[in-house]
Amino acid sequence: MFLLLPILGFFAQGVMSGFPIYLPELFRTYVRTTGVGFCYNLGRIATAGGVFVVGYLVGVFGSYARATTAVSLVFIMGIGILAFARETRGEALK
């Protein structure tokens, strides 16, 4: 477990590093801070509920390993959704 935790930390924090780079370009100037703050903190709210979901999945699947595998599918869905994200390269901020 201790050997894999640095790898987990790298990828978990890597997800968060894209927020301050990509999100501000999606919103107009007059709602930029509100939009970015909402998107950033929506993840925190979802994480708070995710604890209960994982507990439920442990009961359904019978082990922590299977429940964790099921929850990790969220990241695979995120990569798929990212393929459809709007490209902002070369656009002027409004």
C-alpha positions in Angstrom: 0.0 0.0 0.0 2.8 2.4 0.9 4.4 1.9 -2.5 1.2 2.7 -4.4 0.2 5.8 -2.4 2.6 8.2 -4.1 1.2 7.1 -7.5 -2.3 7.7 -6.2 -1.4 11.1 -4.9 0.2 12.1 -8.2 -2.9 11.3 -10.2 -5.4 12.6 -7.7 -3.6 15.9 -7.4 -3.1 15.9 -11.2 -6.9 16.0 -11.6 -7.1 19.1 -9.4 -4.2 20.9 -11.2 -6.4 21.3 -14.4 -9.1 23.3 -12.6 -7.2 26.6 -12.3 -6.0 26.4 -15.8 -9.1 25.3 -17.8 -12.1 26.4 -15.8 -11.6 30.2 -15.8 -11.5 30.2 -19.6 -15.0 28.7 -19.8 -16.8 31.6 -18.1 -17.3 35.3 -19.0 -15.4 37.8 -16.8 -18.5 38.9 -14.8 -19.2 35.4 -13.5 -15.8 33.9 -13.7 -15.1 33.6 -10.0 -18.6 32.4 -9.2 -18.4 29.7 -12.0 -15.0 28.4 -11.0 -15.9 28.4 -7.3 -19.1 26.5 -8.0 -17.4 23.9 -10.1 -14.5 23.5 -7.7 -16.6 23.1 -4.6 -19.3 20.9 -6.3 -16.6 18.2 -6.1 -16.3 18.7 -2.4 -20.1 18.3 -1.9 -20.1 15.2 -4.1 -17.2 13.7 -2.1 -19.1 14.2 1.1 -21.9 12.1 -0.3 -19.5 9.7 -1.9 -18.5 8.3 1.5 -22.0 7.0 2.0 -22.1 5.6 -1.5 -18.8 3.7 -0.9 -20.2 2.3 2.3 -23.3 1.1 0.5 -21.2 -0.4 -2.3 -19.1 -2.4 0.3 -22.4 -3.9 1.5 -23.5 -4.7 -2.1 -20.2 -6.0 -3.4 -19.0 -7.6 -0.2 -15.5 -6.2 -0.1 -13.7 -2.9 -0.1 -11.6 -3.9 -3.2 -14.7 -4.4 -5.3 -16.4 -1.2 -4.1 -13.2 0.8 -4.8 -13.0 -0.6 -8.3 -16.6 0.4 -8.9 -16.0 3.9 -7.6 -12.8 4.3 -9.7 -14.9 3.9 -12.9 -15.9 7.6 -12.3 -12.4 8.5 -13.4 -12.7 6.5 -16.6 -16.1 8.2 -17.3 -14.3 11.6 -16.7 -11.7 10.8 -19.3 -14.4 9.9 -21.8 -16.3 13.1 -21.1 -13.2 15.2 -21.4 -12.9 14.2 -25.1 -16.1 16.3 -25.7 -14.8 19.4 -23.7 -14.7 22.7 -25.5 -11.3 23.7 -26.8 -10.3 27.2 -25.6 -6.9 27.6 -27.1 -6.6 30.8 -29.1 -9.9 32.3 -27.8 -9.8 35.7 -26.2 -11.2 36.0 -22.7 -14.3 38.1 -22.6 
